[in-house]
Amino acid sequence: MVERPSPTRMHTPVSGLPAWHLVVGPSDGVPTHGAIPATGPVMADPTDAGAQALQELLTHFDLERVDETLFRGTSRDPGWGRIYGGQVLGQALVAASRTVPLDRHAHSLHAYFLRPGNASLPVDYIVDPIRNGRSFCTRRVVASQDGEAIFHLSASFQPEEPGFDHHAPPPEVPSADSLDNDFTHAQKIAERLPPRLAKRTRRPGPIETRPVRRHDPIAPDRSPPERHVWFRARGSLPTDPMIHRALLAFASDTHFLVTSLQPHGASWLTPGIQMASLDHAMWIHRPFRMDEWLLYAIDSPSASGARGLVRGQFFQHGRLVASTVQEGLVRDRRPS
């Protein structure tokens, strides 16, 4: 017999936002997360290109609900025609979240990237509500295009609960305010980038990133396999944790696998280097906000067999809020 969580109430709508849809979850008859608001504080300044990019991303996260467990999403082209892995990760998490009660929040996810996604085609997300327990809900999501699976996600959800508390300390690095952002730097090297990527430098992305140490993707040097990067959404956000977790999943694939190339003097733009995410895991330890600075501390403990392994920790206000691990293809096809 499946245990049914107690009914929960909807989150209070953010001032100035349309009311959230009240949706009944699969077979359990309790309110679940609804659609992401189409308008809101992120568009407070219509001339802010960064806020516009963030609003555009939230639009892509506002999945169409085709039926009770089938959702459909569109994609933003990162500049190379394929879907950015963090996008499908975030959309799949949104799909799963929209089938669980409002008091349940994602605390872990494990994903496999099966095939490249086409940014010009919609993505269907089929959610399997495999368990609704008293303390945890588990969801399985398969993303597909043209009838072929491109991505698989398993996610677990839990209501807030008190317990023991300790965490690793954050590394000592310069503050975000003292560093240049990636958008400013990309504009400086735009003429050295491939044309499709150079075009993307004309407009900031939805997430502002500020690396502590700058790595040149055109002429990379050899360096230890570690990075420290500050992240923040380019605008204020609604309060619902689902949005913040989806955006963190989106951002967590940035500056990540490339860290495994640093000891070898290569980058994702080095001719002959083939890279692709294979799997990705994330654990969310504590509440956080994506519209406040987060420090992403990344290291790569291993690369072998044409695969690189990277680990990450997100810190906010001195506390560890999330951890990540990814293995990816890092194939060297350069001439000997």
Stockholm file with secondary structure:
# STOCKHOLM 1.0

chainA/1-336         MVERPSPTRMHTPVSGLPAWHLVVGPSDGVPTHGAIPATGPVMADPTDAGAQALQELLTHFDLERVDETLFRGTSRDPGWGRIYGGQVLGQALVAASRTVPLDRHAHSLHAYFLRPGNASLPVDYIVDPIRNGRSFCTRRVVASQDGEAIFHLSASFQPEEPGFDHHAPPPEVPSADSLDNDFTHAQKIAERLPPRLAKRTRRPGPIETRPVRRHDPIAPDRSPPERHVWFRARGSLPTDPMIHRALLAFASDTHFLVTSLQPHGASWLTPGIQMASLDHAMWIHRPFRMDEWLLYAIDSPSASGARGLVRGQFFQHGRLVASTVQEGLVRDRRPS
#=GR chainA/1-336 SS CCCCCCCCCCCCCCTTSCCCCCEECTTTCCEECCCCCSSSGGGSSTTCHHHHHHHHHHHHHSCEEEETTEEEECCCCCSSSBCCHHHHHHHHHHHHHTTSBTTCEEEEEEEEECSCCBTTSCEEEEEEEEEECSSCEEEEEEEEETTEEEEEEEEEEECCCCCCCCCCCCCCCCCGGGSCCHHHHHHHTGGGSCHHHHHHTTSCCSEEEEESSCCCSSSCCCCCSEEEEEEEESSCCCSCHHHHHHHHHHHTTTTSGGGGGGGGTCCTTSTTEEEEEEEEEEEECSCCCTTSCEEEEEEEEEEETTEEEEEEEEEETTEEEEEEEEEEEEEECSCC
#=GC SS_cons         CCCCCCCCCCCCCCTTSCCCCCEECTTTCCEECCCCCSSSGGGSSTTCHHHHHHHHHHHHHSCEEEETTEEEECCCCCSSSBCCHHHHHHHHHHHHHTTSBTTCEEEEEEEEECSCCBTTSCEEEEEEEEEECSSCEEEEEEEEETTEEEEEEEEEEECCCCCCCCCCCCCCCCCGGGSCCHHHHHHHTGGGSCHHHHHHTTSCCSEEEEESSCCCSSSCCCCCSEEEEEEEESSCCCSCHHHHHHHHHHHTTTTSGGGGGGGGTCCTTSTTEEEEEEEEEEEECSCCCTTSCEEEEEEEEEEETTEEEEEEEEEETTEEEEEEEEEEEEEECSCC
//
